[in-house]
């Protein structure tokens, strides 16, 4: 049976990981080798996350790999400007996962709007689908919001939210964290309500 990519350990726990501070400095300097290292470590998990977050109907129009490339465009552009304060590999994964989830939500919203727009659909395949990327300000705002949310969570609740952001099911998160299904749903709903209250 094929293993679920979401069950693999977090990239920060891979053996032989180079010092994160060194990689962060190289990213800020626009180092291509550092960018390749990030790409190598996170692409499989990001693709799996995007695949889980995009409904089949949307995947027929936009593939998970294109979402991941869009994630990297947003991230590397901001990282080269020193806009992110990341402490370790887990922080980097959390940021990339949040950007990916946001892009998936944007694409789902976009394509559902297109499906309702009969005049656009009647035009056939001649119309181009713009890339609904979040703006740099939106990425920064999302990062700040999630950092504040995580700061208010204990280790168990943080593990629950991180697992859900990585695309794990409630059952997978429950097993990983070691709690009940109701606990996972209660923490998820509490954080969701908190985020809604900030919008």
C-alpha positions in Angstrom: 0.0 0.0 0.0 1.3 3.5 -0.9 2.3 5.6 2.1 0.4 8.8 2.7 2.9 11.7 2.2 1.3 13.5 5.2 2.5 10.6 7.4 6.2 11.3 6.7 8.2 13.1 9.3 8.4 16.9 9.1 11.4 18.1 7.0 13.1 19.6 10.0 13.5 16.1 11.5 15.4 14.7 8.5 18.9 13.5 9.3 21.7 15.7 8.2 19.7 19.0 8.0 22.1 21.9 7.6 21.9 24.8 10.1 18.7 26.7 9.5 20.3 30.1 10.3 22.8 29.6 7.5 20.1 28.7 5.0 18.0 31.7 6.1 21.0 34.0 5.5 21.6 32.5 2.1 17.9 32.8 1.1 18.0 36.5 2.1 21.0 36.9 -0.2 19.2 35.3 -3.1 21.4 32.1 -3.1 20.1 29.6 -5.7 21.6 26.6 -3.9 19.6 27.5 -0.8 16.5 27.8 -2.9 17.1 24.4 -4.4 17.5 23.0 -0.8 14.1 24.4 0.2 12.6 23.0 -3.0 14.1 19.6 -2.5 12.9 19.3 1.1 9.4 20.7 0.9 8.1 20.1 -2.7 6.7 16.5 -2.1 4.8 17.6 1.0 3.5 20.8 -0.6 2.3 18.9 -3.6 0.5 16.4 -1.4 -1.0 19.2 0.6 -2.2 21.0 -2.5 -3.6 17.8 -3.9 -5.6 17.3 -0.7 -6.9 20.8 -0.7 -8.0 21.1 -4.3 -11.3 19.4 -5.2 -11.1 17.1 -8.3 -13.1 19.5 -10.4 -10.5 22.3 -9.7 -7.6 19.9 -10.2 -8.9 19.4 -13.8 -8.2 23.1 -14.4 -5.1 23.7 -12.2 -2.7 21.0 -11.0 -1.1 20.9 -7.5 2.4 21.4 -9.0 1.4 24.8 -10.4 0.1 25.8 -6.9 3.5 24.8 -5.4 5.4 26.8 -8.0 3.2 29.8 -7.1 4.0 29.2 -3.4 7.7 29.3 -4.2 7.4 32.5 -6.3 5.6 34.3 -3.4 8.0 32.9 -0.8 11.4 33.4 -2.5 10.4 36.9 -3.6 9.7 38.0 0.0 12.6 35.9 1.5 15.1 37.7 -0.7 13.9 40.9 0.8 14.4 39.6 4.4 10.6 39.9 5.1 10.3 36.7 7.1 11.5 36.1 10.6 11.8 32.3 10.7 13.5 30.5 13.6 13.8 26.9 12.3 12.8 24.4 9.7 9.4 23.9 11.3 8.7 27.6 11.1 9.6 27.5 7.4 7.3 24.5 6.8 4.5 26.2 8.6 4.8 29.4 6.5 5.0 27.4 3.2 2.0 25.3 4.2 -0.1 28.4 5.1 0.8 30.1 1.8 -0.2 26.8 0.0 -3.5 26.5 1.8 -4.3 30.2 1.0 -3.5 29.7 -2.7 -5.6 26.6 -2.9 -8.6 28.4 -1.3 -8.1 31.3 -3.8 -8.1 28.9 -6.7 -11.1 27.1 -5.5 -13.0 30.4 -5.1 -11.8 31.6 -8.5 -12.9 28.5 -10.4 -16.2 28.2 -8.7 -16.9 31.8 -9.7 -16.0 31.0 -13.2 -18.3 28.0 -13.3 -21.2 30.3 -12.4 -20.2 32.9 -15.0 -22.0 31.5 -18.1 -20.8 34.3 -20.4 -17.1 33.5 -19.6 -17.7 29.8 -20.1 -19.4 30.3 -23.4 -16.3 32.0 -24.7 -14.6 28.6 -24.8 -11.0 27.9 -24.1 -9.8 31.3 -25.5 -9.9 33.1 -22.2 -6.9 32.9 -19.9 -7.0 32.0 -16.2 -5.0 34.6 -14.2 -2.9 33.3 -11.3 -4.9 34.3 -8.2 -1.9 34.7 -6.0 -2.2 36.5 -2.7 -0.4 39.9 -2.7 2.8 40.3 -0.7 0.8 42.2 1.9 -1.7 39.4 2.2 1.1 36.8 2.7 2.7 39.0 5.4 -0.7 39.5 7.1 -1.4 35.8 7.0 2.0 35.0 8.5 1.6 37.5 11.3 -1.9 36.3 12.1 -0.8 32.6 12.2 2.2 33.5 14.3 -0.1 35.2 16.8 -2.5 32.2 16.8 0.3 29.7 17.4 1.8 31.9 20.2 -1.5 31.4 22.1 -1.5 27.6 21.8 0.0 24.9 24.0 2.1 22.1 22.5 -0.8 19.7 22.0 -3.1 22.3 20.3 -0.2 23.6 18.2 0.4 20.0 17.0 -3.2 19.7 16.1 -3.3 22.9 14.0 0.0 22.1 12.3 -1.2 18.7 11.3 -4.4 20.1 9.9 -2.5 22.8 8.0 -0.3 20.0 6.5 -3.4 18.4 5.0 -3.8 15.6 7.5 -7.3 14.2 8.3 -8.8 14.5 11.8 -8.1 10.9 12.3 -4.4 11.2 11.3 -4.0 14.2 13.6 -5.7 12.4 16.5 -3.3 9.5 16.1 -0.2 11.7 15.7 -1.0 13.9 18.7 -2.5 11.3 20.9 -5.9 12.7 21.7 -9.5 12.2 20.9 -11.3 13.1 17.7 -13.6 15.5 19.6 -10.5 17.3 20.9 -9.1 17.8 17.4 -12.4 19.2 16.2 -12.9 21.4 19.2 -9.4 22.9 18.8 -9.9 23.3 15.0 -13.2 25.1 15.5 -11.8 27.4 18.3 -8.9 28.5 16.1 -11.3 28.9 13.1 -13.6 31.1 15.2 -10.5 33.1 16.4 -9.4 33.7 12.8 -12.9 34.7 11.7 -13.0 37.2 14.5 -9.8 38.8 13.2 -11.2 39.3 9.6 
